[in-house]
Amino acid sequence: MLGRAPAEAGGGEAVNGTARIALPEDGWLLWAGGPGWGPVILFWQYLLAIALVGWALGRWAPTPLGIRDWLLLGAGLTQIPLAVAVVVVLYPVILGLRHRSLPRRFWSYNLQQLILFGL
């Protein structure tokens, strides 16, 4: 859907003008433009950061997930708070690290299990 803000009223210059636009609840605002100090949509920068992190995790994370898998997971995680997304990403990474080197002492193994349970 393409929309435009209402034209300003009056013929002269205005100071401290306000325009309110009601967006539908079933859509996203993906692009906005305007002169000078117009609005900024932060979704694209966030998606670029997610893509870079997904690429890095796909290359170096100790998991069976590839770059494509991390990119798809990251795209899905854009709709939840960042702290929750970090926990979701950390879980397979920690499981991969745990799989690489199993602890030799029972207390170390139990501590790892408790950390995973808490996560």
N, CA, C and O atoms as a printed pandas DataFrame, in Angstrom:
     atom_number atom_name residue_name chain_id  residue_number  x_coord  y_coord  z_coord
0              1         N          MET        A               1    0.850   -1.169    0.000
1              2        CA          MET        A               1    0.000    0.000    0.000
2              3         C          MET        A               1    0.896    1.232    0.000
3              4         O          MET        A               1    1.851    1.313    0.772
4              5         N          LEU        A               2    0.598    2.146   -0.828
5              6        CA          LEU        A               2    1.352    3.387   -0.920
6              7         C          LEU        A               2    0.489    4.512   -0.383
7              8         O          LEU        A               2   -0.659    4.673   -0.795
8              9         N          GLY        A               3    1.035    5.281    0.523
9             10        CA          GLY        A               3    0.277    6.380    1.107
10            11         C          GLY        A               3    1.098    7.643    1.122
11            12         O          GLY        A               3    2.324    7.607    1.008
12            13         N          ARG        A               4    0.419    8.757    1.264
13            14        CA          ARG        A               4    1.082   10.054    1.329
14            15         C          ARG        A               4    0.504   10.845    2.488
15            16         O          ARG        A               4   -0.663   10.697    2.850
16            17         N          ALA        A               5    1.344   11.684    3.056
17            18        CA          ALA        A               5    0.892   12.567    4.123
18            19         C          ALA        A               5    0.058   13.680    3.504
19            20         O          ALA        A               5    0.274   14.041    2.347
20            21         N          PRO        A               6   -0.883   14.225    4.251
21            22        CA          PRO        A               6   -1.688   15.315    3.714
22            23         C          PRO        A               6   -0.823   16.549    3.447
23            24         O          PRO        A               6    0.145   16.817    4.159
24            25         N          ALA        A               7   -1.192   17.279    2.420
25            26        CA          ALA        A               7   -0.470   18.509    2.097
26            27         C          ALA        A               7   -0.678   19.525    3.205
27            28         O          ALA        A               7   -1.726   19.552    3.850
28            29         N          GLU        A               8    0.320   20.354    3.419
29            30        CA          GLU        A               8    0.206   21.337    4.487
30            31         C          GLU        A               8   -0.832   22.394    4.132
31            32         O          GLU        A               8   -0.988   22.777    2.972
32            33         N          ALA        A               9   -1.526   22.849    5.149
33            34        CA          ALA        A               9   -2.558   23.858    4.950
34            35         C          ALA        A               9   -1.925   25.246    4.961
35            36         O          ALA        A               9   -0.944   25.479    5.668
36            37         N          GLY        A              10   -2.463   26.130    4.212
37            38        CA          GLY        A              10   -1.942   27.500    4.198
38            39         C          GLY        A              10   -0.958   27.693    3.062
39            40         O          GLY        A              10   -0.481   26.726    2.466
40            41         N          GLY        A              11   -0.666   28.913    2.774
41            42        CA          GLY        A              11    0.200   29.193    1.645
42            43         C          GLY        A              11    1.597   29.612    2.041
43            44         O          GLY        A              11    2.474   29.672    1.179
44            45         N          GLY        A              12    1.847   29.906    3.311
45            46        CA          GLY        A              12    3.156   30.409    3.717
46            47         C          GLY        A              12    3.992   29.349    4.402
47            48         O          GLY        A              12    3.632   28.174    4.467
48            49         N          GLU        A              13    5.125   29.812    4.912
49            50        CA          GLU        A              13    5.996   28.899    5.641
50            51         C          GLU        A              13    5.406   28.616    7.011
51            52         O          GLU        A              13    4.712   29.454    7.586
52            53         N          ALA        A              14    5.690   27.415    7.532
53            54        CA          ALA        A              14    5.146   27.009    8.825
54            55         C          ALA        A              14    6.289   26.571    9.744
55            56         O          ALA        A              14    7.337   26.111    9.291
56            57         N          VAL        A              15    6.054   26.726   11.037
57            58        CA          VAL        A              15    7.020   26.301   12.045
58            59         C          VAL        A              15    6.305   25.361   13.011
59            60         O          VAL        A              15    5.155   25.596   13.383
60            61         N          ASN        A              16    7.001   24.288   13.416
61            62        CA          ASN        A              16    6.456   23.315   14.373
62            63         C          ASN        A              16    5.151   22.695   13.884
63            64         O          ASN        A              16    4.208   22.536   14.660
64            65         N          GLY        A              17    5.096   22.355   12.632
65            66        CA          GLY        A              17    3.908   21.691   12.091
66            67         C          GLY        A              17    3.923   20.206   12.438
67            68         O          GLY        A              17    4.984   19.604   12.600
68            69         N          THR        A              18    2.749   19.636   12.549
69            70        CA          THR        A              18    2.614   18.224   12.882
70            71         C          THR        A              18    1.649   17.575   11.913
71            72         O          THR        A              18    0.585   18.117   11.616
72            73         N          ALA        A              19    2.030   16.412   11.425
73            74        CA          ALA        A              19    1.139   15.614   10.573
74            75         C          ALA        A              19    1.025   14.239   11.199
75            76         O          ALA        A              19    2.036   13.617   11.523
76            77         N          ARG        A              20   -0.183   13.764   11.371
77            78        CA          ARG        A              20   -0.407   12.434   11.942
78            79         C          ARG        A              20   -0.948   11.529   10.853
79            80         O          ARG        A              20   -1.873   11.875   10.117
80            81         N          ILE        A              21   -0.338   10.356   10.778
81            82        CA          ILE        A              21   -0.751    9.364    9.790
82            83         C          ILE        A              21   -1.078    8.087   10.548
83            84         O          ILE        A              21   -0.239    7.580   11.293
84            85         N          ALA        A              22   -2.261    7.570   10.373
85            86        CA          ALA        A              22   -2.671    6.326   11.024
86            87         C          ALA        A              22   -2.345    5.170   10.096
87            88         O          ALA        A              22   -2.884    5.066    8.994
88            89         N          LEU        A              23   -1.451    4.299   10.561
89            90        CA          LEU        A              23   -1.058    3.132    9.774
90            91         C          LEU        A              23   -1.953    1.950   10.122
91            92         O          LEU        A              23   -2.361    1.811   11.275
92            93         N          PRO        A              24   -2.265    1.100    9.156
93            94        CA          PRO        A              24   -3.064   -0.087    9.465
94            95         C          PRO        A              24   -2.253   -1.046   10.335
95            96         O          PRO        A              24   -1.028   -1.104   10.228
96            97         N          GLU        A              25   -2.936   -1.790   11.188
97            98        CA          GLU        A              25   -2.251   -2.702   12.096
98            99         C          GLU        A              25   -1.729   -3.945   11.399
99           100         O          GLU        A              25   -0.842   -4.612   11.930
100          101         N          ASP        A              26   -2.247   -4.273   10.237
101          102        CA          ASP        A              26   -1.823   -5.492    9.557
102          103         C          ASP        A              26   -0.716   -5.241    8.532
103          104         O          ASP        A              26   -0.508   -6.071    7.648
104          105         N          GLY        A              27   -0.018   -4.143    8.627
105          106        CA          GLY        A              27    1.060   -3.849    7.685
106          107         C          GLY        A              27    2.265   -3.260    8.377
107          108         O          GLY        A              27    2.202   -2.884    9.547
108          109         N          TRP        A              28    3.368   -3.180    7.647
109          110        CA          TRP        A              28    4.611   -2.626    8.160
110          111         C          TRP        A              28    4.954   -1.385    7.375
111          112         O          TRP        A              28    4.671   -1.298    6.180
112          113         N          LEU        A              29    5.553   -0.442    8.032
113          114        CA          LEU        A              29    6.093    0.723    7.366
114          115         C          LEU        A              29    7.528    0.387    6.985
115          116         O          LEU        A              29    8.387    0.269    7.859
116          117         N          LEU        A              30    7.798    0.232    5.694
117          118        CA          LEU        A              30    9.115   -0.188    5.235
118          119         C          LEU        A              30    9.940    0.943    4.640
119          120         O          LEU        A              30   11.168    0.862    4.624
120          121         N          TRP        A              31    9.310    1.967    4.164
121          122        CA          TRP        A              31   10.043    3.049    3.525
122          123         C          TRP        A              31    9.310    4.352    3.772
123          124         O          TRP        A              31    8.082    4.410    3.713
124          125         N          ALA        A              32   10.062    5.380    4.045
125          126        CA          ALA        A              32    9.485    6.705    4.214
126          127         C          ALA        A              32   10.480    7.707    3.661
127          128         O          ALA        A              32   11.691    7.500    3.732
128          129         N          GLY        A              33    9.981    8.755    3.129
129          130        CA          GLY        A              33   10.869    9.769    2.575
130          131         C          GLY        A              33   10.384   11.156    2.937
131          132         O          GLY        A              33    9.244   11.351    3.357
132          133         N          GLY        A              34   11.252   12.088    2.768
133          134        CA          GLY        A              34   10.894   13.455    3.071
134          135         C          GLY        A              34   12.104   14.353    2.900
135          136         O          GLY        A              34   13.231   13.867    2.805
136          137         N          PRO        A              35   11.886   15.633    2.861
137          138        CA          PRO        A              35   13.005   16.539    2.678
138          139         C          PRO        A              35   13.836   16.676    3.957
139          140         O          PRO        A              35   13.298   16.675    5.064
140          141         N          GLY        A              36   15.108   16.790    3.792
141          142        CA          GLY        A              36   16.010   17.092    4.906
142          143         C          GLY        A              36   15.968   16.086    6.031
143          144         O          GLY        A              36   16.527   14.995    5.915
144          145         N          TRP        A              37   15.317   16.438    7.108
145          146        CA          TRP        A              37   15.282   15.628    8.314
146          147         C          TRP        A              37   14.042   14.728    8.347
147          148         O          TRP        A              37   13.353   14.676    9.366
148          149         N          GLY        A              38   13.756   14.037    7.280
149          150        CA          GLY        A              38   12.584   13.178    7.206
150          151         C          GLY        A              38   12.707   11.961    8.109
151          152         O          GLY        A              38   13.741   11.762    8.747
152          153         N          PRO        A              39   11.680   11.163    8.164
153          154        CA          PRO        A              39   11.677   10.000    9.052
154          155         C          PRO        A              39   12.668    8.928    8.589
155          156         O          PRO        A              39   13.030    8.856    7.414
156          157         N          VAL        A              40   13.081    8.125    9.516
157          158        CA          VAL        A              40   14.042    7.061    9.252
158          159         C          VAL        A              40   13.393    5.735    9.636
159          160         O          VAL        A              40   12.800    5.611   10.707
160          161         N          ILE        A              41   13.508    4.768    8.771
161          162        CA          ILE        A              41   13.005    3.433    9.045
162          163         C          ILE        A              41   14.215    2.568    9.398
163          164         O          ILE        A              41   15.101    2.374    8.566
164          165         N          LEU        A              42   14.254    2.053   10.617
165          166        CA          LEU        A              42   15.417    1.331   11.105
166          167         C          LEU        A              42   15.389   -0.161   10.791
167          168         O          LEU        A              42   16.338   -0.869   11.128
168          169         N          PHE        A              43   14.342   -0.651   10.164
169          170        CA          PHE        A              43   14.235   -2.083    9.898
170          171         C          PHE        A              43   15.334   -2.563    8.965
171          172         O          PHE        A              43   15.871   -3.652    9.166
172          173         N          TRP        A              44   15.679   -1.788    7.958
173          174        CA          TRP        A              44   16.659   -2.236    6.959
174          175         C          TRP        A              44   18.046   -2.360    7.557
175          176         O          TRP        A              44   18.772   -3.295    7.220
176          177         N          GLN        A              45   18.439   -1.444    8.438
177          178        CA          GLN        A              45   19.735   -1.553    9.093
178          179         C          GLN        A              45   19.762   -2.769   10.026
179          180         O          GLN        A              45   20.770   -3.469   10.121
180          181         N          TYR        A              46   18.657   -3.002   10.702
181          182        CA          TYR        A              46   18.549   -4.154   11.595
182          183         C          TYR        A              46   18.643   -5.448   10.794
183          184         O          TYR        A              46   19.315   -6.389   11.218
184          185         N          LEU        A              47   17.983   -5.505    9.650
185          186        CA          LEU        A              47   18.028   -6.694    8.806
186          187         C          LEU        A              47   19.424   -6.918    8.245
187          188         O          LEU        A              47   19.860   -8.063    8.123
188          189         N          LEU        A              48   20.134   -5.850    7.902
189          190        CA          LEU        A              48   21.513   -5.978    7.433
190          191         C          LEU        A              48   22.408   -6.526    8.548
191          192         O          LEU        A              48   23.245   -7.393    8.298
192          193         N          ALA        A              49   22.239   -6.028    9.769
193          194        CA          ALA        A              49   23.015   -6.535   10.900
194          195         C          ALA        A              49   22.716   -8.013   11.148
195          196         O          ALA        A              49   23.629   -8.792   11.424
196          197         N          ILE        A              50   21.448   -8.401   11.052
197          198        CA          ILE        A              50   21.060   -9.799   11.228
198          199         C          ILE        A              50   21.710  -10.659   10.149
199          200         O          ILE        A              50   22.171  -11.765   10.434
200          201         N          ALA        A              51   21.752  -10.163    8.911
201          202        CA          ALA        A              51   22.371  -10.913    7.822
202          203         C          ALA        A              51   23.871  -11.087    8.062
203          204         O          ALA        A              51   24.410  -12.164    7.807
204          205         N          LEU        A              52   24.547  -10.057    8.543
205          206        CA          LEU        A              52   25.980  -10.174    8.824
206          207         C          LEU        A              52   26.250  -11.158    9.959
207          208         O          LEU        A              52   27.177  -11.963    9.880
208          209         N          VAL        A              53   25.439  -11.091   11.012
209          210        CA          VAL        A              53   25.597  -12.033   12.124
210          211         C          VAL        A              53   25.276  -13.452   11.661
211          212         O          VAL        A              53   25.965  -14.393   12.057
212          213         N          GLY        A              54   24.253  -13.624   10.837
213          214        CA          GLY        A              54   23.906  -14.945   10.313
214          215         C          GLY        A              54   25.006  -15.517    9.447
215          216         O          GLY        A              54   25.299  -16.711    9.514
216          217         N          TRP        A              55   25.621  -14.667    8.629
217          218        CA          TRP        A              55   26.732  -15.116    7.800
218          219         C          TRP        A              55   27.902  -15.567    8.675
219          220         O          TRP        A              55   28.495  -16.618    8.432
220          221         N          ALA        A              56   28.233  -14.766    9.698
221          222        CA          ALA        A              56   29.350  -15.105   10.587
222          223         C          ALA        A              56   29.066  -16.397   11.361
223          224         O          ALA        A              56   29.948  -17.244   11.502
224          225         N          LEU        A              57   27.846  -16.545   11.858
225          226        CA          LEU        A              57   27.505  -17.765   12.590
226          227         C          LEU        A              57   27.524  -18.978   11.672
227          228         O          LEU        A              57   27.948  -20.057   12.084
228          229         N          GLY        A              58   27.072  -18.817   10.440
229          230        CA          GLY        A              58   27.094  -19.926    9.490
230          231         C          GLY        A              58   28.501  -20.374    9.142
231          232         O          GLY        A              58   28.731  -21.547    8.845
232          233         N          ARG        A              59   29.439  -19.445    9.177
233          234        CA          ARG        A              59   30.825  -19.791    8.854
234          235         C          ARG        A              59   31.586  -20.355   10.043
235          236         O          ARG        A              59   32.370  -21.291    9.884
236          237         N          TRP        A              60   31.367  -19.797   11.243
237          238        CA          TRP        A              60   32.249  -20.133   12.360
238          239         C          TRP        A              60   31.576  -20.738   13.574
239          240         O          TRP        A              60   32.280  -21.189   14.477
240          241         N          ALA        A              61   30.286  -20.774   13.648
241          242        CA          ALA        A              61   29.631  -21.335   14.840
242          243         C          ALA        A              61   29.752  -22.858   14.825
243          244         O          ALA        A              61   29.676  -23.474   13.763
244          245         N          PRO        A              62   29.936  -23.461   15.985
245          246        CA          PRO        A              62   30.094  -24.921   16.057
246          247         C          PRO        A              62   28.748  -25.648   16.033
247          248         O          PRO        A              62   28.438  -26.425   16.936
248          249         N          THR        A              63   27.964  -25.394   15.007
249          250        CA          THR        A              63   26.652  -26.029   14.879
250          251         C          THR        A              63   26.522  -26.599   13.475
251          252         O          THR        A              63   27.278  -26.216   12.581
252          253         N          PRO        A              64   25.576  -27.508   13.269
253          254        CA          PRO        A              64   25.361  -28.024   11.912
254          255         C          PRO        A              64   24.575  -27.062   11.017
255          256         O          PRO        A              64   24.337  -27.364    9.847
256          257         N          LEU        A              65   24.176  -25.920   11.548
257          258        CA          LEU        A              65   23.424  -24.950   10.757
258          259         C          LEU        A              65   24.353  -24.214    9.802
259          260         O          LEU        A              65   25.451  -23.805   10.179
260          261         N          GLY        A              66   23.904  -24.051    8.568
261          262        CA          GLY        A              66   24.685  -23.331    7.574
262          263         C          GLY        A              66   24.296  -21.858    7.524
263          264         O          GLY        A              66   23.478  -21.386    8.314
264          265         N          ILE        A              67   24.895  -21.149    6.583
265          266        CA          ILE        A              67   24.626  -19.716    6.444
266          267         C          ILE        A              67   23.153  -19.477    6.131
267          268         O          ILE        A              67   22.523  -18.602    6.724
268          269         N          ARG        A              68   22.611  -20.245    5.213
269          270        CA          ARG        A              68   21.197  -20.084    4.845
270          271         C          ARG        A              68   20.279  -20.296    6.048
271          272         O          ARG        A              68   19.310  -19.561    6.239
272          273         N          ASP        A              69   20.596  -21.313    6.857
273          274        CA          ASP        A              69   19.776  -21.602    8.035
274          275         C          ASP        A              69   19.809  -20.455    9.040
275          276         O          ASP        A              69   18.775  -20.073    9.588
276          277         N          TRP        A              70   20.999  -19.906    9.280
277          278        CA          TRP        A              70   21.116  -18.785   10.213
278          279         C          TRP        A              70   20.422  -17.546    9.670
279          280         O          TRP        A              70   19.828  -16.787   10.436
280          281         N          LEU        A              71   20.489  -17.326    8.349
281          282        CA          LEU        A              71   19.805  -16.167    7.767
282          283         C          LEU        A              71   18.292  -16.287    7.915
283          284         O          LEU        A              71   17.619  -15.312    8.251
284          285         N          LEU        A              72   17.762  -17.473    7.667
285          286        CA          LEU        A              72   16.315  -17.673    7.824
286          287         C          LEU        A              72   15.896  -17.539    9.283
287          288         O          LEU        A              72   14.866  -16.935    9.581
288          289         N          LEU        A              73   16.689  -18.099   10.192
289          290        CA          LEU        A              73   16.378  -17.962   11.608
290          291         C          LEU        A              73   16.435  -16.502   12.028
291          292         O          LEU        A              73   15.566  -16.032   12.762
292          293         N          GLY        A              74   17.446  -15.785   11.571
293          294        CA          GLY        A              74   17.573  -14.368   11.906
294          295         C          GLY        A              74   16.422  -13.541   11.372
295          296         O          GLY        A              74   15.930  -12.644   12.056
296          297         N          ALA        A              75   15.983  -13.835   10.143
297          298        CA          ALA        A              75   14.846  -13.106    9.579
298          299         C          ALA        A              75   13.590  -13.349   10.410
299          300         O          ALA        A              75   12.790  -12.434   10.604
300          301         N          GLY        A              76   13.413  -14.559   10.895
301          302        CA          GLY        A              76   12.264  -14.844   11.745
302          303         C          GLY        A              76   12.371  -14.188   13.118
303          304         O          GLY        A              76   11.359  -13.850   13.731
304          305         N          LEU        A              77   13.603  -14.008   13.597
305          306        CA          LEU        A              77   13.798  -13.423   14.921
306          307         C          LEU        A              77   13.708  -11.907   14.920
307          308         O          LEU        A              77   13.819  -11.293   15.981
308          309         N          THR        A              78   13.511  -11.289   13.777
309          310        CA          THR        A              78   13.397   -9.827   13.744
310          311         C          THR        A              78   12.115   -9.333   14.405
311          312         O          THR        A              78   11.990   -8.142   14.689
312          313         N          GLN        A              79   11.179  -10.213   14.649
313          314        CA          GLN        A              79    9.887   -9.802   15.196
314          315         C          GLN        A              79    9.808   -9.911   16.712
315          316         O          GLN        A              79    8.777   -9.588   17.303
316          317         N          ILE        A              80   10.883  -10.360   17.347
317          318        CA          ILE        A              80   10.882  -10.487   18.799
318          319         C          ILE        A              80   11.948   -9.572   19.380
319          320         O          ILE        A              80   12.820   -9.116   18.641
320          321         N          PRO        A              81   11.910   -9.287   20.679
321          322        CA          PRO        A              81   12.933   -8.414   21.276
322          323         C          PRO        A              81   14.341   -8.992   21.109
323          324         O          PRO        A              81   14.519  -10.209   21.049
324          325         N          LEU        A              82   15.324   -8.116   21.037
325          326        CA          LEU        A              82   16.701   -8.520   20.778
326          327         C          LEU        A              82   17.237   -9.455   21.860
327          328         O          LEU        A              82   17.962  -10.399   21.546
328          329         N          ALA        A              83   16.901   -9.215   23.115
329          330        CA          ALA        A              83   17.397  -10.070   24.202
330          331         C          ALA        A              83   16.915  -11.508   24.042
331          332         O          ALA        A              83   17.675  -12.444   24.293
332          333         N          VAL        A              84   15.686  -11.693   23.635
333          334        CA          VAL        A              84   15.138  -13.033   23.423
334          335         C          VAL        A              84   15.808  -13.676   22.217
335          336         O          VAL        A              84   16.096  -14.872   22.233
336          337         N          ALA        A              85   16.058  -12.895   21.173
337          338        CA          ALA        A              85   16.728  -13.424   19.986
338          339         C          ALA        A              85   18.142  -13.895   20.318
339          340         O          ALA        A              85   18.602  -14.903   19.783
340          341         N          VAL        A              86   18.823  -13.179   21.186
341          342        CA          VAL        A              86   20.181  -13.576   21.583
342          343         C          VAL        A              86   20.149  -14.918   22.308
343          344         O          VAL        A              86   21.017  -15.762   22.084
344          345         N          VAL        A              87   19.163  -15.122   23.170
345          346        CA          VAL        A              87   19.041  -16.399   23.873
346          347         C          VAL        A              87   18.763  -17.525   22.886
347          348         O          VAL        A              87   19.334  -18.608   23.011
348          349         N          VAL        A              88   17.899  -17.287   21.914
349          350        CA          VAL        A              88   17.579  -18.307   20.914
350          351         C          VAL        A              88   18.815  -18.658   20.095
351          352         O          VAL        A              88   19.007  -19.822   19.744
352          353         N          VAL        A              89   19.646  -17.686   19.786
353          354        CA          VAL        A              89   20.858  -17.931   19.008
354          355         C          VAL        A              89   21.930  -18.608   19.863
355          356         O          VAL        A              89   22.657  -19.474   19.376
356          357         N          LEU        A              90   22.026  -18.221   21.115
357          358        CA          LEU        A              90   23.052  -18.796   21.987
358          359         C          LEU        A              90   22.834  -20.284   22.257
359          360         O          LEU        A              90   23.799  -21.028   22.431
360          361         N          TYR        A              91   21.602  -20.715   22.294
361          362        CA          TYR        A              91   21.328  -22.097   22.670
362          363         C          TYR        A              91   21.993  -23.108   21.735
363          364         O          TYR        A              91   22.706  -23.979   22.234
364          365         N          PRO        A              92   21.808  -23.051   20.404
365          366        CA          PRO        A              92   22.506  -24.033   19.561
366          367         C          PRO        A              92   24.025  -23.862   19.569
367          368         O          PRO        A              92   24.758  -24.838   19.412
368          369         N          VAL        A              93   24.502  -22.627   19.753
369          370        CA          VAL        A              93   25.952  -22.410   19.817
370          371         C          VAL        A              93   26.525  -23.088   21.054
371          372         O          VAL        A              93   27.561  -23.747   20.974
372          373         N          ILE        A              94   25.865  -22.935   22.193
373          374        CA          ILE        A              94   26.339  -23.568   23.422
374          375         C          ILE        A              94   26.260  -25.084   23.314
375          376         O          ILE        A              94   27.158  -25.786   23.780
376          377         N          LEU        A              95   25.191  -25.597   22.700
377          378        CA          LEU        A              95   25.102  -27.044   22.504
378          379         C          LEU        A              95   26.224  -27.543   21.601
379          380         O          LEU        A              95   26.767  -28.621   21.841
380          381         N          GLY        A              96   26.581  -26.787   20.571
381          382        CA          GLY        A              96   27.692  -27.175   19.707
382          383         C          GLY        A              96   29.023  -27.160   20.425
383          384         O          GLY        A              96   29.849  -28.052   20.231
384          385         N          LEU        A              97   29.237  -26.145   21.258
385          386        CA          LEU        A              97   30.467  -26.096   22.049
386          387         C          LEU        A              97   30.524  -27.250   23.047
387          388         O          LEU        A              97   31.583  -27.834   23.279
388          389         N          ARG        A              98   29.390  -27.566   23.625
389          390        CA          ARG        A              98   29.318  -28.662   24.591
390          391         C          ARG        A              98   29.619  -29.991   23.915
391          392         O          ARG        A              98   30.265  -30.858   24.503
392          393         N          HIS        A              99   29.154  -30.151   22.682
393          394        CA          HIS        A              99   29.376  -31.397   21.950
394          395         C          HIS        A              99   30.853  -31.586   21.594
395          396         O          HIS        A              99   31.334  -32.717   21.520
396          397         N          ARG        A             100   31.563  -30.495   21.377
397          398        CA          ARG        A             100   32.983  -30.589   21.016
398          399         C          ARG        A             100   33.834  -31.139   22.151
399          400         O          ARG        A             100   34.735  -31.945   21.919
400          401         N          SER        A             101   33.560  -30.716   23.354
401          402        CA          SER        A             101   34.386  -31.176   24.479
402          403         C          SER        A             101   33.488  -31.484   25.678
403          404         O          SER        A             101   33.045  -30.585   26.393
404          405         N          LEU        A             102   33.239  -32.750   25.873
405          406        CA          LEU        A             102   32.442  -33.164   27.023
406          407         C          LEU        A             102   33.321  -33.123   28.278
407          408         O          LEU        A             102   34.486  -33.518   28.225
408          409         N          PRO        A             103   32.781  -32.655   29.393
409          410        CA          PRO        A             103   33.586  -32.559   30.619
410          411         C          PRO        A             103   33.936  -33.936   31.177
411          412         O          PRO        A             103   33.181  -34.895   31.016
412          413         N          ARG        A             104   35.083  -34.014   31.828
413          414        CA          ARG        A             104   35.548  -35.279   32.386
414          415         C          ARG        A             104   35.079  -35.491   33.827
415          416         O          ARG        A             104   34.970  -36.628   34.286
416          417         N          ARG        A             105   34.810  -34.421   34.523
417          418        CA          ARG        A             105   34.392  -34.543   35.918
418          419         C          ARG        A             105   32.873  -34.418   36.014
419          420         O          ARG        A             105   32.244  -33.683   35.253
420          421         N          PHE        A             106   32.304  -35.148   36.962
421          422        CA          PHE        A             106   30.847  -35.161   37.064
422          423         C          PHE        A             106   30.295  -33.797   37.455
423          424         O          PHE        A             106   29.227  -33.417   36.973
424          425         N          TRP        A             107   30.979  -33.053   38.307
425          426        CA          TRP        A             107   30.477  -31.756   38.740
426          427         C          TRP        A             107   30.496  -30.749   37.594
427          428         O          TRP        A             107   29.627  -29.881   37.512
428          429         N          SER        A             108   31.482  -30.862   36.715
429          430        CA          SER        A             108   31.543  -29.972   35.554
430          431         C          SER        A             108   30.398  -30.273   34.585
431          432         O          SER        A             108   29.785  -29.367   34.020
432          433         N          TYR        A             109   30.128  -31.564   34.407
433          434        CA          TYR        A             109   29.006  -31.958   33.548
434          435         C          TYR        A             109   27.687  -31.477   34.134
435          436         O          TYR        A             109   26.830  -30.972   33.408
436          437         N          ASN        A             110   27.521  -31.629   35.441
437          438        CA          ASN        A             110   26.285  -31.184   36.092
438          439         C          ASN        A             110   26.128  -29.666   36.015
439          440         O          ASN        A             110   25.018  -29.161   35.848
440          441         N          LEU        A             111   27.237  -28.945   36.139
441          442        CA          LEU        A             111   27.184  -27.493   36.019
442          443         C          LEU        A             111   26.753  -27.076   34.610
443          444         O          LEU        A             111   25.945  -26.161   34.446
444          445         N          GLN        A             112   27.292  -27.746   33.610
445          446        CA          GLN        A             112   26.872  -27.460   32.231
446          447         C          GLN        A             112   25.390  -27.744   32.034
447          448         O          GLN        A             112   24.689  -26.978   31.373
448          449         N          GLN        A             113   24.923  -28.826   32.597
449          450        CA          GLN        A             113   23.505  -29.169   32.473
450          451         C          GLN        A             113   22.631  -28.106   33.138
451          452         O          GLN        A             113   21.581  -27.747   32.607
452          453         N          LEU        A             114   23.054  -27.608   34.285
453          454        CA          LEU        A             114   22.290  -26.561   34.971
454          455         C          LEU        A             114   22.270  -25.264   34.170
455          456         O          LEU        A             114   21.245  -24.584   34.115
456          457         N          ILE        A             115   23.390  -24.920   33.554
457          458        CA          ILE        A             115   23.433  -23.717   32.726
458          459         C          ILE        A             115   22.508  -23.868   31.527
459          460         O          ILE        A             115   21.773  -22.941   31.190
460          461         N          LEU        A             116   22.540  -25.014   30.891
461          462        CA          LEU        A             116   21.631  -25.242   29.761
462          463         C          LEU        A             116   20.174  -25.226   30.198
463          464         O          LEU        A             116   19.320  -24.701   29.484
464          465         N          PHE        A             117   19.885  -25.791   31.351
465          466        CA          PHE        A             117   18.525  -25.764   31.863
466          467         C          PHE        A             117   18.084  -24.339   32.138
467          468         O          PHE        A             117   16.956  -23.966   31.817
468          469         N          GLY        A             118   18.966  -23.533   32.730
469          470        CA          GLY        A             118   18.639  -22.124   32.988
470          471         C          GLY        A             118   18.441  -21.323   31.718
471          472         O          GLY        A             118   17.611  -20.416   31.665
472          473         N          LEU        A             119   19.203  -21.662   30.702
473          474        CA          LEU        A             119   19.063  -20.954   29.431
474          475         C          LEU        A             119   17.750  -21.309   28.769
475          476         O          LEU        A             119   17.450  -20.811   27.684
